[in-house]
Amino acid sequence: MDFEFRSRDAIMTYFIRKLRLYRIARSIDKATLMSPDRLLTVWPLMA
């Protein structure tokens, strides 16, 4: 029971992280479309 709950919690955090990275990537794409040199300032934050 405890293991099942823990694995479910881990799966939830995994999907939340994926969604957050997806949103960050989309905002970076929008910023890059507006000004390409801004990618140089945003990219080190992702790495």
PDB file of N, CA, C, O and CB in Angstrom:
ATOM      1  N   MET A   1       0.835  -1.200   0.000  1.00  0.00           N
ATOM      2  CA  MET A   1       0.000   0.000   0.000  1.00  0.00           C
ATOM      3  C   MET A   1       0.878   1.262   0.000  1.00  0.00           C
ATOM      4  O   MET A   1       0.665   2.183  -0.788  1.00  0.00           O
ATOM      5  CB  MET A   1      -0.949  -0.001   1.228  1.00  0.00           C
ATOM      6  N   ASP A   2       1.857   1.277   0.894  1.00  0.00           N
ATOM      7  CA  ASP A   2       2.727   2.450   0.973  1.00  0.00           C
ATOM      8  C   ASP A   2       3.555   2.588  -0.299  1.00  0.00           C
ATOM      9  O   ASP A   2       3.771   3.695  -0.792  1.00  0.00           O
ATOM     10  CB  ASP A   2       3.648   2.360   2.202  1.00  0.00           C
ATOM     11  N   PHE A   3       4.016   1.455  -0.826  1.00  0.00           N
ATOM     12  CA  PHE A   3       4.820   1.489  -2.049  1.00  0.00           C
ATOM     13  C   PHE A   3       3.972   1.964  -3.230  1.00  0.00           C
ATOM     14  O   PHE A   3       4.444   2.725  -4.075  1.00  0.00           O
ATOM     15  CB  PHE A   3       5.421   0.093  -2.344  1.00  0.00           C
ATOM     16  N   GLU A   4       2.734   1.515  -3.283  1.00  0.00           N
ATOM     17  CA  GLU A   4       1.854   1.917  -4.383  1.00  0.00           C
ATOM     18  C   GLU A   4       1.603   3.423  -4.340  1.00  0.00           C
ATOM     19  O   GLU A   4       1.621   4.097  -5.369  1.00  0.00           O
ATOM     20  CB  GLU A   4       0.516   1.147  -4.319  1.00  0.00           C
ATOM     21  N   PHE A   5       1.369   3.936  -3.141  1.00  0.00           N
ATOM     22  CA  PHE A   5       1.129   5.373  -2.993  1.00  0.00           C
ATOM     23  C   PHE A   5       2.384   6.164  -3.363  1.00  0.00           C
ATOM     24  O   PHE A   5       2.301   7.220  -3.991  1.00  0.00           O
ATOM     25  CB  PHE A   5       0.692   5.704  -1.546  1.00  0.00           C
ATOM     26  N   ARG A   6       3.540   5.644  -2.970  1.00  0.00           N
ATOM     27  CA  ARG A   6       4.789   6.343  -3.259  1.00  0.00           C
ATOM     28  C   ARG A   6       5.062   6.363  -4.766  1.00  0.00           C
ATOM     29  O   ARG A   6       5.484   7.383  -5.310  1.00  0.00           O
ATOM     30  CB  ARG A   6       5.961   5.680  -2.512  1.00  0.00           C
ATOM     31  N   SER A   7       4.823   5.238  -5.433  1.00  0.00           N
ATOM     32  CA  SER A   7       5.062   5.185  -6.875  1.00  0.00           C
ATOM     33  C   SER A   7       4.078   6.101  -7.609  1.00  0.00           C
ATOM     34  O   SER A   7       4.440   6.741  -8.596  1.00  0.00           O
ATOM     35  CB  SER A   7       4.938   3.730  -7.396  1.00  0.00           C
ATOM     36  N   ARG A   8       2.838   6.159  -7.125  1.00  0.00           N
ATOM     37  CA  ARG A   8       1.856   7.038  -7.755  1.00  0.00           C
ATOM     38  C   ARG A   8       2.282   8.497  -7.584  1.00  0.00           C
ATOM     39  O   ARG A   8       2.144   9.301  -8.506  1.00  0.00           O
ATOM     40  CB  ARG A   8       0.445   6.806  -7.153  1.00  0.00           C
ATOM     41  N   ASP A   9       2.799   8.833  -6.406  1.00  0.00           N
ATOM     42  CA  ASP A   9       3.264  10.189  -6.155  1.00  0.00           C
ATOM     43  C   ASP A   9       4.450  10.515  -7.061  1.00  0.00           C
ATOM     44  O   ASP A   9       4.558  11.629  -7.574  1.00  0.00           O
ATOM     45  CB  ASP A   9       3.651  10.364  -4.674  1.00  0.00           C
ATOM     46  N   ALA A  10       5.338   9.541  -7.256  1.00  0.00           N
ATOM     47  CA  ALA A  10       6.496   9.756  -8.121  1.00  0.00           C
ATOM     48  C   ALA A  10       6.052   9.970  -9.568  1.00  0.00           C
ATOM     49  O   ALA A  10       6.618  10.803 -10.276  1.00  0.00           O
ATOM     50  CB  ALA A  10       7.466   8.562  -8.030  1.00  0.00           C
ATOM     51  N   ILE A  11       5.041   9.220 -10.005  1.00  0.00           N
ATOM     52  CA  ILE A  11       4.525   9.383 -11.366  1.00  0.00           C
ATOM     53  C   ILE A  11       3.902  10.768 -11.533  1.00  0.00           C
ATOM     54  O   ILE A  11       4.074  11.408 -12.570  1.00  0.00           O
ATOM     55  CB  ILE A  11       3.485   8.283 -11.691  1.00  0.00           C
ATOM     56  N   MET A  12       3.181  11.228 -10.512  1.00  0.00           N
ATOM     57  CA  MET A  12       2.564  12.549 -10.575  1.00  0.00           C
ATOM     58  C   MET A  12       3.628  13.638 -10.675  1.00  0.00           C
ATOM     59  O   MET A  12       3.507  14.552 -11.491  1.00  0.00           O
ATOM     60  CB  MET A  12       1.676  12.785  -9.347  1.00  0.00           C
ATOM     61  N   THR A  13       4.668  13.546  -9.850  1.00  0.00           N
ATOM     62  CA  THR A  13       5.728  14.558  -9.896  1.00  0.00           C
ATOM     63  C   THR A  13       6.445  14.505 -11.243  1.00  0.00           C
ATOM     64  O   THR A  13       6.869  15.537 -11.764  1.00  0.00           O
ATOM     65  CB  THR A  13       6.737  14.349  -8.739  1.00  0.00           C
ATOM     66  N   TYR A  14       6.581  13.301 -11.807  1.00  0.00           N
ATOM     67  CA  TYR A  14       7.233  13.156 -13.115  1.00  0.00           C
ATOM     68  C   TYR A  14       6.441  13.893 -14.199  1.00  0.00           C
ATOM     69  O   TYR A  14       7.010  14.621 -15.012  1.00  0.00           O
ATOM     70  CB  TYR A  14       7.379  11.661 -13.484  1.00  0.00           C
ATOM     71  N   PHE A  15       5.112  13.688 -14.197  1.00  0.00           N
ATOM     72  CA  PHE A  15       4.290  14.342 -15.204  1.00  0.00           C
ATOM     73  C   PHE A  15       4.257  15.848 -15.000  1.00  0.00           C
ATOM     74  O   PHE A  15       4.234  16.607 -15.969  1.00  0.00           O
ATOM     75  CB  PHE A  15       2.879  13.781 -15.177  1.00  0.00           C
ATOM     76  N   ILE A  16       4.255  16.290 -13.730  1.00  0.00           N
ATOM     77  CA  ILE A  16       4.259  17.727 -13.451  1.00  0.00           C
ATOM     78  C   ILE A  16       5.550  18.351 -13.963  1.00  0.00           C
ATOM     79  O   ILE A  16       5.541  19.449 -14.520  1.00  0.00           O
ATOM     80  CB  ILE A  16       4.093  17.994 -11.936  1.00  0.00           C
ATOM     81  N   ARG A  17       6.665  17.643 -13.769  1.00  0.00           N
ATOM     82  CA  ARG A  17       7.942  18.161 -14.272  1.00  0.00           C
ATOM     83  C   ARG A  17       7.935  18.220 -15.791  1.00  0.00           C
ATOM     84  O   ARG A  17       8.426  19.183 -16.380  1.00  0.00           O
ATOM     85  CB  ARG A  17       9.113  17.290 -13.784  1.00  0.00           C
ATOM     86  N   LYS A  18       7.376  17.190 -16.429  1.00  0.00           N
ATOM     87  CA  LYS A  18       7.303  17.170 -17.887  1.00  0.00           C
ATOM     88  C   LYS A  18       6.475  18.352 -18.392  1.00  0.00           C
ATOM     89  O   LYS A  18       6.859  19.019 -19.353  1.00  0.00           O
ATOM     90  CB  LYS A  18       6.700  15.837 -18.382  1.00  0.00           C
ATOM     91  N   LEU A  19       5.344  18.606 -17.743  1.00  0.00           N
ATOM     92  CA  LEU A  19       4.476  19.703 -18.157  1.00  0.00           C
ATOM     93  C   LEU A  19       5.184  21.038 -17.977  1.00  0.00           C
ATOM     94  O   LEU A  19       5.083  21.926 -18.824  1.00  0.00           O
ATOM     95  CB  LEU A  19       3.162  19.683 -17.361  1.00  0.00           C
ATOM     96  N   ARG A  20       5.906  21.172 -16.854  1.00  0.00           N
ATOM     97  CA  ARG A  20       6.610  22.426 -16.593  1.00  0.00           C
ATOM     98  C   ARG A  20       7.700  22.658 -17.648  1.00  0.00           C
ATOM     99  O   ARG A  20       7.855  23.772 -18.148  1.00  0.00           O
ATOM    100  CB  ARG A  20       7.227  22.415 -15.172  1.00  0.00           C
ATOM    101  N   LEU A  21       8.456  21.599 -17.986  1.00  0.00           N
ATOM    102  CA  LEU A  21       9.502  21.723 -19.009  1.00  0.00           C
ATOM    103  C   LEU A  21       8.884  22.059 -20.361  1.00  0.00           C
ATOM    104  O   LEU A  21       9.453  22.821 -21.142  1.00  0.00           O
ATOM    105  CB  LEU A  21      10.327  20.420 -19.108  1.00  0.00           C
ATOM    106  N   TYR A  22       7.697  21.475 -20.634  1.00  0.00           N
ATOM    107  CA  TYR A  22       7.020  21.742 -21.900  1.00  0.00           C
ATOM    108  C   TYR A  22       6.615  23.215 -21.996  1.00  0.00           C
ATOM    109  O   TYR A  22       6.775  23.848 -23.039  1.00  0.00           O
ATOM    110  CB  TYR A  22       5.784  20.837 -22.050  1.00  0.00           C
ATOM    111  N   ARG A  23       6.088  23.747 -20.891  1.00  0.00           N
ATOM    112  CA  ARG A  23       5.694  25.158 -20.888  1.00  0.00           C
ATOM    113  C   ARG A  23       6.906  26.063 -21.048  1.00  0.00           C
ATOM    114  O   ARG A  23       6.855  27.051 -21.781  1.00  0.00           O
ATOM    115  CB  ARG A  23       4.949  25.506 -19.595  1.00  0.00           C
ATOM    116  N   ILE A  24       8.006  25.728 -20.358  1.00  0.00           N
ATOM    117  CA  ILE A  24       9.232  26.528 -20.467  1.00  0.00           C
ATOM    118  C   ILE A  24       9.742  26.498 -21.903  1.00  0.00           C
ATOM    119  O   ILE A  24      10.162  27.523 -22.440  1.00  0.00           O
ATOM    120  CB  ILE A  24      10.324  26.004 -19.494  1.00  0.00           C
ATOM    121  N   ALA A  25       9.704  25.319 -22.523  1.00  0.00           N
ATOM    122  CA  ALA A  25      10.179  25.201 -23.900  1.00  0.00           C
ATOM    123  C   ALA A  25       9.316  26.027 -24.842  1.00  0.00           C
ATOM    124  O   ALA A  25       9.834  26.644 -25.773  1.00  0.00           O
ATOM    125  CB  ALA A  25      10.188  23.734 -24.342  1.00  0.00           C
ATOM    126  N   ARG A  26       8.002  26.047 -24.613  1.00  0.00           N
ATOM    127  CA  ARG A  26       7.119  26.826 -25.485  1.00  0.00           C
ATOM    128  C   ARG A  26       7.371  28.312 -25.311  1.00  0.00           C
ATOM    129  O   ARG A  26       7.392  29.051 -26.295  1.00  0.00           O
ATOM    130  CB  ARG A  26       5.647  26.503 -25.195  1.00  0.00           C
ATOM    131  N   SER A  27       7.561  28.766 -24.080  1.00  0.00           N
ATOM    132  CA  SER A  27       7.834  30.188 -23.860  1.00  0.00           C
ATOM    133  C   SER A  27       9.174  30.569 -24.475  1.00  0.00           C
ATOM    134  O   SER A  27       9.328  31.669 -25.005  1.00  0.00           O
ATOM    135  CB  SER A  27       7.823  30.519 -22.352  1.00  0.00           C
ATOM    136  N   ILE A  28      10.153  29.648 -24.403  1.00  0.00           N
ATOM    137  CA  ILE A  28      11.458  29.907 -25.023  1.00  0.00           C
ATOM    138  C   ILE A  28      11.298  30.000 -26.541  1.00  0.00           C
ATOM    139  O   ILE A  28      11.932  30.833 -27.188  1.00  0.00           O
ATOM    140  CB  ILE A  28      12.482  28.792 -24.650  1.00  0.00           C
ATOM    141  N   ASP A  29      10.445  29.138 -27.105  1.00  0.00           N
ATOM    142  CA  ASP A  29      10.210  29.189 -28.551  1.00  0.00           C
ATOM    143  C   ASP A  29       9.609  30.534 -28.954  1.00  0.00           C
ATOM    144  O   ASP A  29      10.009  31.118 -29.962  1.00  0.00           O
ATOM    145  CB  ASP A  29       9.280  28.041 -28.987  1.00  0.00           C
ATOM    146  N   LYS A  30       8.652  31.025 -28.169  1.00  0.00           N
ATOM    147  CA  LYS A  30       8.034  32.317 -28.477  1.00  0.00           C
ATOM    148  C   LYS A  30       9.066  33.432 -28.377  1.00  0.00           C
ATOM    149  O   LYS A  30       9.116  34.309 -29.240  1.00  0.00           O
ATOM    150  CB  LYS A  30       6.849  32.598 -27.527  1.00  0.00           C
ATOM    151  N   ALA A  31       9.888  33.407 -27.336  1.00  0.00           N
ATOM    152  CA  ALA A  31      10.908  34.439 -27.160  1.00  0.00           C
ATOM    153  C   ALA A  31      11.932  34.380 -28.284  1.00  0.00           C
ATOM    154  O   ALA A  31      12.420  35.412 -28.745  1.00  0.00           O
ATOM    155  CB  ALA A  31      11.604  34.285 -25.801  1.00  0.00           C
ATOM    156  N   THR A  32      12.255  33.163 -28.723  1.00  0.00           N
ATOM    157  CA  THR A  32      13.238  33.014 -29.797  1.00  0.00           C
ATOM    158  C   THR A  32      12.674  33.540 -31.118  1.00  0.00           C
ATOM    159  O   THR A  32      13.407  34.104 -31.931  1.00  0.00           O
ATOM    160  CB  THR A  32      13.658  31.535 -29.944  1.00  0.00           C
ATOM    161  N   LEU A  33      11.378  33.355 -31.326  1.00  0.00           N
ATOM    162  CA  LEU A  33      10.773  33.874 -32.551  1.00  0.00           C
ATOM    163  C   LEU A  33      10.820  35.399 -32.562  1.00  0.00           C
ATOM    164  O   LEU A  33      10.987  36.016 -33.614  1.00  0.00           O
ATOM    165  CB  LEU A  33       9.318  33.382 -32.689  1.00  0.00           C
ATOM    166  N   MET A  34      10.672  35.999 -31.389  1.00  0.00           N
ATOM    167  CA  MET A  34      10.679  37.456 -31.301  1.00  0.00           C
ATOM    168  C   MET A  34      12.099  38.011 -31.415  1.00  0.00           C
ATOM    169  O   MET A  34      12.328  38.971 -32.150  1.00  0.00           O
ATOM    170  CB  MET A  34      10.041  37.911 -29.986  1.00  0.00           C
ATOM    171  N   SER A  35      13.061  37.411 -30.690  1.00  0.00           N
ATOM    172  CA  SER A  35      14.450  37.882 -30.757  1.00  0.00           C
ATOM    173  C   SER A  35      15.393  36.691 -30.619  1.00  0.00           C
ATOM    174  O   SER A  35      15.488  36.112 -29.537  1.00  0.00           O
ATOM    175  CB  SER A  35      14.738  38.941 -29.648  1.00  0.00           C
ATOM    176  N   PRO A  36      16.085  36.316 -31.680  1.00  0.00           N
ATOM    177  CA  PRO A  36      16.936  35.114 -31.668  1.00  0.00           C
ATOM    178  C   PRO A  36      18.081  35.178 -30.670  1.00  0.00           C
ATOM    179  O   PRO A  36      18.465  34.149 -30.115  1.00  0.00           O
ATOM    180  CB  PRO A  36      17.499  34.884 -33.036  1.00  0.00           C
ATOM    181  N   ASP A  37      18.637  36.368 -30.427  1.00  0.00           N
ATOM    182  CA  ASP A  37      19.795  36.439 -29.534  1.00  0.00           C
ATOM    183  C   ASP A  37      19.407  36.250 -28.074  1.00  0.00           C
ATOM    184  O   ASP A  37      20.276  36.090 -27.217  1.00  0.00           O
ATOM    185  CB  ASP A  37      20.502  37.768 -29.704  1.00  0.00           C
ATOM    186  N   ARG A  38      18.115  36.267 -27.788  1.00  0.00           N
ATOM    187  CA  ARG A  38      17.679  36.061 -26.411  1.00  0.00           C
ATOM    188  C   ARG A  38      17.867  34.598 -25.998  1.00  0.00           C
ATOM    189  O   ARG A  38      17.930  34.289 -24.808  1.00  0.00           O
ATOM    190  CB  ARG A  38      16.206  36.479 -26.246  1.00  0.00           C
ATOM    191  N   LEU A  39      17.956  33.713 -26.970  1.00  0.00           N
ATOM    192  CA  LEU A  39      18.158  32.293 -26.682  1.00  0.00           C
ATOM    193  C   LEU A  39      19.468  32.077 -25.929  1.00  0.00           C
ATOM    194  O   LEU A  39      19.571  31.167 -25.106  1.00  0.00           O
ATOM    195  CB  LEU A  39      18.150  31.471 -27.983  1.00  0.00           C
ATOM    196  N   LEU A  40      20.463  32.908 -26.208  1.00  0.00           N
ATOM    197  CA  LEU A  40      21.762  32.765 -25.543  1.00  0.00           C
ATOM    198  C   LEU A  40      21.647  33.056 -24.052  1.00  0.00           C
ATOM    199  O   LEU A  40      22.420  32.516 -23.261  1.00  0.00           O
ATOM    200  CB  LEU A  40      22.800  33.700 -26.183  1.00  0.00           C
ATOM    201  N   THR A  41      20.689  33.905 -23.650  1.00  0.00           N
ATOM    202  CA  THR A  41      20.540  34.222 -22.234  1.00  0.00           C
ATOM    203  C   THR A  41      19.643  33.212 -21.534  1.00  0.00           C
ATOM    204  O   THR A  41      19.779  32.991 -20.331  1.00  0.00           O
ATOM    205  CB  THR A  41      19.977  35.626 -22.063  1.00  0.00           C
ATOM    206  N   VAL A  42      18.727  32.597 -22.279  1.00  0.00           N
ATOM    207  CA  VAL A  42      17.781  31.661 -21.656  1.00  0.00           C
ATOM    208  C   VAL A  42      18.319  30.240 -21.635  1.00  0.00           C
ATOM    209  O   VAL A  42      18.014  29.480 -20.716  1.00  0.00           O
ATOM    210  CB  VAL A  42      16.448  31.691 -22.390  1.00  0.00           C
ATOM    211  N   TRP A  43      19.111  29.870 -22.627  1.00  0.00           N
ATOM    212  CA  TRP A  43      19.538  28.474 -22.749  1.00  0.00           C
ATOM    213  C   TRP A  43      20.349  27.957 -21.564  1.00  0.00           C
ATOM    214  O   TRP A  43      20.116  26.823 -21.147  1.00  0.00           O
ATOM    215  CB  TRP A  43      20.343  28.314 -23.992  1.00  0.00           C
ATOM    216  N   PRO A  44      21.308  28.732 -20.982  1.00  0.00           N
ATOM    217  CA  PRO A  44      22.060  28.212 -19.821  1.00  0.00           C
ATOM    218  C   PRO A  44      21.159  27.848 -18.643  1.00  0.00           C
ATOM    219  O   PRO A  44      21.532  27.006 -17.825  1.00  0.00           O
ATOM    220  CB  PRO A  44      23.085  29.240 -19.366  1.00  0.00           C
ATOM    221  N   LEU A  45      19.991  28.459 -18.541  1.00  0.00           N
ATOM    222  CA  LEU A  45      19.075  28.122 -17.449  1.00  0.00           C
ATOM    223  C   LEU A  45      18.498  26.724 -17.634  1.00  0.00           C
ATOM    224  O   LEU A  45      18.187  26.043 -16.658  1.00  0.00           O
ATOM    225  CB  LEU A  45      17.940  29.153 -17.360  1.00  0.00           C
ATOM    226  N   MET A  46      18.355  26.297 -18.888  1.00  0.00           N
ATOM    227  CA  MET A  46      17.782  24.981 -19.147  1.00  0.00           C
ATOM    228  C   MET A  46      18.806  23.869 -18.928  1.00  0.00           C
ATOM    229  O   MET A  46      18.452  22.780 -18.477  1.00  0.00           O
ATOM    230  CB  MET A  46      17.239  24.916 -20.570  1.00  0.00           C
ATOM    231  N   ALA A  47      20.067  24.137 -19.243  1.00  0.00           N
ATOM    232  CA  ALA A  47      21.103  23.110 -19.144  1.00  0.00           C
ATOM    233  C   ALA A  47      21.410  22.771 -17.687  1.00  0.00           C
ATOM    234  O   ALA A  47      22.261  21.924 -17.417  1.00  0.00           O
ATOM    235  CB  ALA A  47      22.378  23.572 -19.854  1.00  0.00           C
TER     236      ALA A  47
END
